[in-house]
Amino acid sequence: MSWILLVEQTLNGLQFGVMLFLMAAGLTLIFGVMGLINLVHGSLYMIGAFAAAAVAAATGSFLLALIASLAAAAAAGVVVETTVIRRLYDRDHLDQVLATFALILIFSEGTRWVFGSFPLFLDPPDYLSGSVSLPFGIEYSRYRLSLIVVGLAVAAGLFWMIAKTRIGIRIRAGENDREMIGALGIDISSLYTLVFALGAALAGLAGALIGAIQSVQVGMGEPVLILAFVVIVIGGIGSIKGALIGAILVGLTDTLGGFLLPKLFALFLSPSAATSVGSSLASMSIYILMAGVLLVRPKGLFGGV
């Protein structure tokens, strides 16, 4: 096994992890501040991807496509929060699950009606195509490396906003004591709408960025949503730091597990059996990781911190 290939797979895992963070950060903010189980988050990811693909096809500009993904997902988030979600805050979690699951079906069929059933394709811009030379002779995709940089930059900006700005103070206060900030005269409804729109925009951005790697299609958000829930369980519900650490752990575990486990079992089994067993265990690896973390830290790595 080439160590260069191992480094490339590690970078792929890091890239996957920071993209998961964009999904999980919004999800953990929404749950932490609002106490809402938001299954529609994956549909907002899909909306961002489709908006980016449509704008890129119409204008040829990847930058405009990213802006469109942010705007479309945030706008969809505001509409969903003000028309549906706002009525669910005082309801139990089962009602929230049923309502947001219904929204998944509505968004899926609506997207299919507008864009059709065939996948769309979003090409990265020319200046991000090809590969870049890293130290020790490693050649790596320029676009995937850019995703890592963008994801980490967004994470840094989100940490700064939560820690240093007035909006961030209100979000942290809303997470700790919603009744108190309402008593202090802060408009809770506007705060909730802002948080939901921010989470939706992050999900839409993630969908657009990943859309240049894989095809953009109806239902693409649901598998990512499951992984995002795994991330926030591992990191701790309501913790942005936990979402980042958990996302990177999940990304590395998923990618390196799929790469290393078949090779490990090839030492003892036939090539076909090693591939089958290794791939099966690799698909389970993130859930094994989640179970191991919860055995040691039932609230997640940074839950309650």
C-alpha positions as a LaTeX table, in Angstrom:
\begin{tabular}{lrrr}
\hline
Residue & $x$ (\AA) & $y$ (\AA) & $z$ (\AA) \\
\hline
Met1 & 0.00 & 0.00 & 0.00 \\
Ser2 & 1.44 & 3.34 & $-1.07$ \\
Trp3 & 1.70 & 5.94 & 1.67 \\
Ile4 & 0.94 & 8.61 & $-0.93$ \\
Leu5 & $-2.40$ & 6.94 & $-1.59$ \\
Leu6 & $-3.01$ & 6.83 & 2.16 \\
Val7 & $-2.37$ & 10.59 & 2.42 \\
Glu8 & $-4.73$ & 11.23 & $-0.49$ \\
Gln9 & $-7.46$ & 9.18 & 1.18 \\
Thr10 & $-6.87$ & 11.06 & 4.43 \\
Leu11 & $-7.34$ & 14.34 & 2.58 \\
Asn12 & $-10.51$ & 12.94 & 1.02 \\
Gly13 & $-11.76$ & 12.08 & 4.50 \\
Leu14 & $-10.95$ & 15.58 & 5.73 \\
Gln15 & $-12.78$ & 17.09 & 2.75 \\
Phe16 & $-15.81$ & 14.88 & 3.41 \\
Gly17 & $-15.68$ & 15.84 & 7.07 \\
Val18 & $-15.67$ & 19.60 & 6.55 \\
Met19 & $-18.60$ & 19.29 & 4.13 \\
Leu20 & $-20.48$ & 17.27 & 6.75 \\
Phe21 & $-19.72$ & 20.06 & 9.20 \\
Leu22 & $-21.60$ & 22.56 & 7.03 \\
Met23 & $-24.66$ & 20.30 & 7.30 \\
Ala24 & $-24.22$ & 19.41 & 10.96 \\
Ala25 & $-23.48$ & 22.97 & 12.14 \\
Gly26 & $-26.85$ & 24.25 & 11.00 \\
Leu27 & $-28.60$ & 21.17 & 12.33 \\
Thr28 & $-27.03$ & 21.45 & 15.77 \\
Leu29 & $-27.75$ & 25.20 & 15.94 \\
Ile30 & $-31.40$ & 24.61 & 15.11 \\
Phe31 & $-31.76$ & 21.83 & 17.64 \\
Gly32 & $-29.71$ & 23.60 & 20.31 \\
Val33 & $-31.53$ & 26.93 & 20.10 \\
Met34 & $-35.03$ & 25.79 & 19.11 \\
Gly35 & $-35.15$ & 22.25 & 20.46 \\
Leu36 & $-36.45$ & 21.19 & 17.04 \\
Ile37 & $-35.88$ & 17.86 & 15.29 \\
Asn38 & $-35.46$ & 19.10 & 11.72 \\
Leu39 & $-35.67$ & 16.31 & 9.14 \\
Val40 & $-36.17$ & 18.82 & 6.31 \\
His41 & $-32.53$ & 19.92 & 6.58 \\
Gly42 & $-31.51$ & 17.41 & 3.90 \\
Ser43 & $-34.05$ & 18.93 & 1.50 \\
Leu44 & $-32.46$ & 22.35 & 2.02 \\
Tyr45 & $-29.13$ & 20.77 & 1.07 \\
Met46 & $-30.80$ & 19.47 & $-2.11$ \\
Ile47 & $-32.34$ & 22.87 & $-2.88$ \\
Gly48 & $-28.92$ & 24.52 & $-2.65$ \\
Ala49 & $-27.45$ & 21.97 & $-5.04$ \\
Phe50 & $-30.25$ & 22.35 & $-7.61$ \\
Ala51 & $-30.18$ & 26.15 & $-7.41$ \\
Ala52 & $-26.42$ & 26.14 & $-7.98$ \\
Ala53 & $-26.67$ & 23.72 & $-10.93$ \\
Ala54 & $-29.46$ & 25.75 & $-12.55$ \\
Val55 & $-27.67$ & 29.10 & $-12.15$ \\
Ala56 & $-24.34$ & 27.67 & $-13.32$ \\
Ala57 & $-26.02$ & 26.27 & $-16.44$ \\
Ala58 & $-27.73$ & 29.62 & $-17.16$ \\
Thr59 & $-24.79$ & 31.95 & $-16.45$ \\
Gly60 & $-21.65$ & 29.82 & $-16.59$ \\
Ser61 & $-20.49$ & 31.38 & $-13.33$ \\
Phe62 & $-19.59$ & 29.08 & $-10.44$ \\
Leu63 & $-19.44$ & 32.01 & $-8.00$ \\
Leu64 & $-22.98$ & 33.08 & $-8.90$ \\
Ala65 & $-24.03$ & 29.46 & $-8.49$ \\
Leu66 & $-22.70$ & 29.42 & $-4.92$ \\
Ile67 & $-24.45$ & 32.70 & $-4.12$ \\
Ala68 & $-27.66$ & 31.27 & $-5.56$ \\
Ser69 & $-27.34$ & 28.17 & $-3.40$ \\
Leu70 & $-27.00$ & 30.29 & $-0.25$ \\
Ala71 & $-29.90$ & 32.56 & $-1.22$ \\
Ala72 & $-32.25$ & 29.79 & $-2.34$ \\
Ala73 & $-31.66$ & 27.59 & 0.71 \\
Ala74 & $-31.92$ & 30.52 & 3.13 \\
Ala75 & $-35.13$ & 31.74 & 1.48 \\
Ala76 & $-36.61$ & 28.24 & 1.59 \\
Gly77 & $-35.59$ & 28.04 & 5.25 \\
Val78 & $-37.34$ & 31.32 & 6.07 \\
Val79 & $-40.53$ & 30.18 & 4.30 \\
Val80 & $-40.49$ & 26.81 & 6.06 \\
Glu81 & $-39.81$ & 28.33 & 9.48 \\
Thr82 & $-42.45$ & 31.04 & 9.26 \\
Thr83 & $-45.22$ & 28.89 & 7.74 \\
Val84 & $-44.70$ & 25.45 & 9.31 \\
Ile85 & $-41.90$ & 25.18 & 11.86 \\
Arg86 & $-43.12$ & 28.12 & 13.98 \\
Arg87 & $-46.22$ & 26.10 & 14.83 \\
Leu88 & $-44.18$ & 23.16 & 16.10 \\
Tyr89 & $-42.04$ & 24.68 & 18.86 \\
Asp90 & $-44.51$ & 23.84 & 21.60 \\
Arg91 & $-45.40$ & 20.44 & 20.17 \\
Asp92 & $-43.71$ & 17.18 & 21.07 \\
His93 & $-40.90$ & 15.68 & 19.00 \\
Leu94 & $-43.17$ & 13.17 & 17.27 \\
Asp95 & $-45.21$ & 16.01 & 15.76 \\
Gln96 & $-41.97$ & 17.69 & 14.64 \\
Val97 & $-40.73$ & 14.49 & 13.01 \\
Leu98 & $-44.02$ & 13.90 & 11.17 \\
Ala99 & $-44.31$ & 17.50 & 9.95 \\
Thr100 & $-40.72$ & 17.80 & 8.74 \\
Phe101 & $-40.91$ & 14.35 & 7.12 \\
Ala102 & $-43.96$ & 15.57 & 5.19 \\
Leu103 & $-41.89$ & 18.55 & 4.06 \\
Ile104 & $-39.25$ & 16.15 & 2.70 \\
Leu105 & $-41.89$ & 14.56 & 0.47 \\
Ile106 & $-43.21$ & 17.96 & $-0.64$ \\
Phe107 & $-39.74$ & 19.28 & $-1.51$ \\
Ser108 & $-38.75$ & 16.07 & $-3.30$ \\
Glu109 & $-41.84$ & 16.01 & $-5.50$ \\
Gly110 & $-41.68$ & 19.76 & $-6.05$ \\
Thr111 & $-38.05$ & 19.55 & $-7.16$ \\
Arg112 & $-38.87$ & 16.64 & $-9.47$ \\
Trp113 & $-41.74$ & 18.67 & $-10.95$ \\
Val114 & $-39.51$ & 21.71 & $-11.60$ \\
Phe115 & $-36.27$ & 20.04 & $-12.71$ \\
Gly116 & $-37.39$ & 16.58 & $-13.80$ \\
Ser117 & $-36.23$ & 13.17 & $-12.64$ \\
Phe118 & $-32.86$ & 13.18 & $-14.39$ \\
Pro119 & $-29.77$ & 14.31 & $-12.49$ \\
Leu120 & $-28.09$ & 17.62 & $-13.18$ \\
Phe121 & $-24.35$ & 18.18 & $-13.31$ \\
Leu122 & $-22.38$ & 21.07 & $-11.89$ \\
Asp123 & $-18.83$ & 21.45 & $-13.18$ \\
Pro124 & $-16.15$ & 23.16 & $-11.07$ \\
Pro125 & $-14.64$ & 26.29 & $-12.62$ \\
Asp126 & $-11.56$ & 26.00 & $-14.81$ \\
Tyr127 & $-9.33$ & 27.66 & $-12.21$ \\
Leu128 & $-10.16$ & 24.88 & $-9.74$ \\
Ser129 & $-9.88$ & 21.96 & $-12.14$ \\
Gly130 & $-6.89$ & 19.64 & $-12.37$ \\
Ser131 & $-4.53$ & 18.80 & $-9.55$ \\
Val132 & $-2.10$ & 20.66 & $-7.33$ \\
Ser133 & 1.34 & 19.49 & $-6.26$ \\
Leu134 & 1.77 & 19.02 & $-2.52$ \\
Pro135 & 5.01 & 18.25 & $-0.64$ \\
Phe136 & 6.64 & 14.82 & $-1.09$ \\
Gly137 & 5.34 & 14.42 & $-4.63$ \\
Ile138 & 1.65 & 14.19 & $-3.74$ \\
Glu139 & $-0.77$ & 15.22 & $-6.48$ \\
Tyr140 & $-4.22$ & 16.12 & $-5.19$ \\
Ser141 & $-7.42$ & 17.51 & $-6.70$ \\
Arg142 & $-7.37$ & 21.30 & $-6.67$ \\
Tyr143 & $-11.13$ & 21.44 & $-6.20$ \\
Arg144 & $-11.20$ & 19.01 & $-3.26$ \\
Leu145 & $-8.38$ & 20.94 & $-1.60$ \\
Ser146 & $-10.38$ & 24.14 & $-2.11$ \\
Leu147 & $-13.36$ & 22.49 & $-0.39$ \\
Ile148 & $-11.21$ & 21.82 & 2.66 \\
Val149 & $-10.03$ & 25.44 & 2.76 \\
Val150 & $-13.55$ & 26.84 & 2.24 \\
Gly151 & $-15.06$ & 24.52 & 4.84 \\
Leu152 & $-12.45$ & 25.41 & 7.46 \\
Ala153 & $-12.84$ & 29.13 & 6.64 \\
Val154 & $-16.62$ & 28.88 & 7.11 \\
Ala155 & $-16.04$ & 27.03 & 10.39 \\
Ala156 & $-13.71$ & 29.80 & 11.58 \\
Gly157 & $-16.23$ & 32.46 & 10.59 \\
Leu158 & $-19.02$ & 30.62 & 12.37 \\
Phe159 & $-16.93$ & 30.27 & 15.54 \\
Trp160 & $-16.16$ & 34.00 & 15.41 \\
Met161 & $-19.81$ & 34.92 & 14.89 \\
Ile162 & $-21.01$ & 32.74 & 17.78 \\
Ala163 & $-18.27$ & 33.93 & 20.16 \\
Lys164 & $-17.79$ & 37.60 & 19.29 \\
Thr165 & $-20.90$ & 39.14 & 17.78 \\
Arg166 & $-24.16$ & 40.35 & 19.29 \\
Ile167 & $-26.10$ & 37.85 & 17.20 \\
Gly168 & $-23.84$ & 35.10 & 18.51 \\
Ile169 & $-24.47$ & 36.19 & 22.09 \\
Arg170 & $-28.22$ & 36.00 & 21.47 \\
Ile171 & $-27.90$ & 32.57 & 19.90 \\
Arg172 & $-25.91$ & 31.25 & 22.86 \\
Ala173 & $-28.36$ & 32.85 & 25.27 \\
Gly174 & $-31.28$ & 31.32 & 23.39 \\
Glu175 & $-29.63$ & 27.92 & 23.64 \\
Asn176 & $-29.23$ & 28.23 & 27.42 \\
Asp177 & $-32.39$ & 30.04 & 28.50 \\
Arg178 & $-35.02$ & 30.95 & 25.92 \\
Glu179 & $-37.48$ & 32.32 & 28.49 \\
Met180 & $-34.92$ & 34.73 & 29.93 \\
Ile181 & $-33.93$ & 36.35 & 26.63 \\
Gly182 & $-37.61$ & 36.74 & 25.82 \\
Ala183 & $-38.08$ & 38.51 & 29.15 \\
Leu184 & $-35.19$ & 40.84 & 28.25 \\
Gly185 & $-37.11$ & 42.08 & 25.22 \\
Ile186 & $-35.37$ & 40.12 & 22.47 \\
Asp187 & $-37.70$ & 39.08 & 19.64 \\
Ile188 & $-37.60$ & 35.28 & 19.90 \\
Ser189 & $-39.45$ & 34.76 & 16.62 \\
Ser190 & $-36.92$ & 36.83 & 14.65 \\
Leu191 & $-34.03$ & 35.03 & 16.36 \\
Tyr192 & $-35.48$ & 31.64 & 15.49 \\
Thr193 & $-36.03$ & 32.68 & 11.87 \\
Leu194 & $-32.44$ & 33.95 & 11.65 \\
Val195 & $-31.00$ & 30.75 & 13.10 \\
Phe196 & $-33.09$ & 28.58 & 10.79 \\
Ala197 & $-32.08$ & 30.65 & 7.74 \\
Leu198 & $-28.41$ & 30.45 & 8.74 \\
Gly199 & $-28.59$ & 26.68 & 9.13 \\
Ala200 & $-30.42$ & 26.37 & 5.81 \\
Ala201 & $-27.82$ & 28.54 & 4.03 \\
Leu202 & $-24.97$ & 26.37 & 5.34 \\
Ala203 & $-26.79$ & 23.24 & 4.15 \\
Gly204 & $-27.40$ & 24.80 & 0.73 \\
Leu205 & $-23.75$ & 25.78 & 0.41 \\
Ala206 & $-22.69$ & 22.23 & 1.24 \\
Gly207 & $-25.06$ & 20.88 & $-1.41$ \\
Ala208 & $-23.67$ & 23.22 & $-4.05$ \\
Leu209 & $-20.05$ & 22.41 & $-3.25$ \\
Ile210 & $-20.65$ & 18.66 & $-3.27$ \\
Gly211 & $-22.74$ & 18.99 & $-6.42$ \\
Ala212 & $-19.55$ & 19.57 & $-8.40$ \\
Ile213 & $-18.23$ & 16.17 & $-7.27$ \\
Gln214 & $-21.34$ & 14.03 & $-7.60$ \\
Ser215 & $-24.53$ & 14.43 & $-9.63$ \\
Val216 & $-27.31$ & 16.68 & $-8.37$ \\
Gln217 & $-30.47$ & 14.62 & $-7.99$ \\
Val218 & $-33.71$ & 14.37 & $-6.06$ \\
Gly219 & $-33.25$ & 12.74 & $-2.67$ \\
Met220 & $-29.52$ & 13.46 & $-2.45$ \\
Gly221 & $-29.90$ & 15.14 & 0.94 \\
Glu222 & $-31.33$ & 12.28 & 2.98 \\
Pro223 & $-28.16$ & 10.10 & 3.21 \\
Val224 & $-26.14$ & 13.19 & 4.19 \\
Leu225 & $-28.79$ & 14.11 & 6.77 \\
Ile226 & $-28.34$ & 10.72 & 8.47 \\
Leu227 & $-24.59$ & 11.28 & 8.66 \\
Ala228 & $-25.16$ & 14.81 & 10.00 \\
Phe229 & $-27.27$ & 13.39 & 12.82 \\
Val230 & $-24.46$ & 10.93 & 13.59 \\
Val231 & $-22.04$ & 13.87 & 13.68 \\
Ile232 & $-24.03$ & 15.90 & 16.19 \\
Val233 & $-24.60$ & 12.86 & 18.40 \\
Ile234 & $-20.86$ & 12.21 & 18.45 \\
Gly235 & $-19.91$ & 15.86 & 18.93 \\
Gly236 & $-22.67$ & 16.76 & 21.35 \\
Ile237 & $-26.01$ & 18.36 & 20.55 \\
Gly238 & $-25.80$ & 22.16 & 20.44 \\
Ser239 & $-21.99$ & 22.32 & 20.24 \\
Ile240 & $-20.43$ & 23.90 & 17.15 \\
Lys241 & $-16.98$ & 22.69 & 18.24 \\
Gly242 & $-18.44$ & 19.22 & 18.68 \\
Ala243 & $-19.97$ & 19.39 & 15.20 \\
Leu244 & $-16.57$ & 20.19 & 13.66 \\
Ile245 & $-14.65$ & 17.51 & 15.56 \\
Gly246 & $-17.42$ & 14.96 & 15.06 \\
Ala247 & $-17.65$ & 15.70 & 11.33 \\
Ile248 & $-13.92$ & 15.26 & 10.81 \\
Leu249 & $-13.97$ & 12.01 & 12.79 \\
Val250 & $-16.88$ & 10.69 & 10.75 \\
Gly251 & $-15.30$ & 11.78 & 7.46 \\
Leu252 & $-11.96$ & 10.15 & 8.25 \\
Thr253 & $-13.57$ & 6.99 & 9.66 \\
Asp254 & $-15.83$ & 6.53 & 6.65 \\
Thr255 & $-13.15$ & 7.21 & 4.04 \\
Leu256 & $-10.20$ & 5.44 & 5.65 \\
Gly257 & $-12.40$ & 2.53 & 6.75 \\
Gly258 & $-13.47$ & 1.92 & 3.17 \\
Phe259 & $-9.85$ & 2.13 & 2.06 \\
Leu260 & $-8.02$ & 0.20 & 4.78 \\
Leu261 & $-10.40$ & $-2.53$ & 5.93 \\
Pro262 & $-10.56$ & $-4.46$ & 2.63 \\
Lys263 & $-6.76$ & $-4.39$ & 2.49 \\
Leu264 & $-6.54$ & $-5.63$ & 6.08 \\
Phe265 & $-8.87$ & $-8.56$ & 5.47 \\
Ala266 & $-6.99$ & $-9.39$ & 2.26 \\
Leu267 & $-4.18$ & $-10.66$ & 4.51 \\
Phe268 & $-6.46$ & $-13.47$ & 5.75 \\
Leu269 & $-9.19$ & $-13.96$ & 3.14 \\
Ser270 & $-9.52$ & $-14.29$ & $-0.59$ \\
Pro271 & $-9.66$ & $-10.99$ & $-2.49$ \\
Ser272 & $-13.40$ & $-11.21$ & $-3.16$ \\
Ala273 & $-14.23$ & $-12.17$ & 0.45 \\
Ala274 & $-11.91$ & $-9.47$ & 1.80 \\
Thr275 & $-13.61$ & $-6.83$ & $-0.32$ \\
Ser276 & $-17.07$ & $-7.97$ & 0.77 \\
Val277 & $-16.30$ & $-8.22$ & 4.49 \\
Gly278 & $-14.15$ & $-5.10$ & 4.55 \\
Ser279 & $-16.73$ & $-3.01$ & 2.70 \\
Ser280 & $-19.51$ & $-4.21$ & 5.02 \\
Leu281 & $-17.53$ & $-3.31$ & 8.12 \\
Ala282 & $-16.51$ & 0.01 & 6.61 \\
Ser283 & $-20.16$ & 0.96 & 6.11 \\
Met284 & $-20.75$ & 0.16 & 9.79 \\
Ser285 & $-17.64$ & 1.91 & 11.07 \\
Ile286 & $-19.18$ & 5.34 & 11.72 \\
Tyr287 & $-21.99$ & 3.78 & 13.76 \\
Ile288 & $-19.48$ & 1.73 & 15.71 \\
Leu289 & $-17.61$ & 4.99 & 16.35 \\
Met290 & $-20.83$ & 6.65 & 17.53 \\
Ala291 & $-21.62$ & 3.76 & 19.88 \\
Gly292 & $-18.09$ & 3.86 & 21.31 \\
Val293 & $-18.27$ & 7.59 & 21.96 \\
Leu294 & $-21.68$ & 7.31 & 23.63 \\
Leu295 & $-20.44$ & 4.53 & 25.89 \\
Val296 & $-17.78$ & 6.88 & 27.24 \\
Arg297 & $-19.56$ & 10.23 & 26.82 \\
Pro298 & $-23.36$ & 9.73 & 26.75 \\
Lys299 & $-23.90$ & 13.40 & 25.83 \\
Gly300 & $-21.27$ & 13.35 & 23.09 \\
Leu301 & $-17.71$ & 14.63 & 23.12 \\
Phe302 & $-18.68$ & 18.24 & 23.90 \\
Gly303 & $-22.28$ & 17.84 & 25.01 \\
Gly304 & $-23.07$ & 20.03 & 28.00 \\
Val305 & $-19.73$ & 21.84 & 27.71 \\
\hline
\end{tabular}
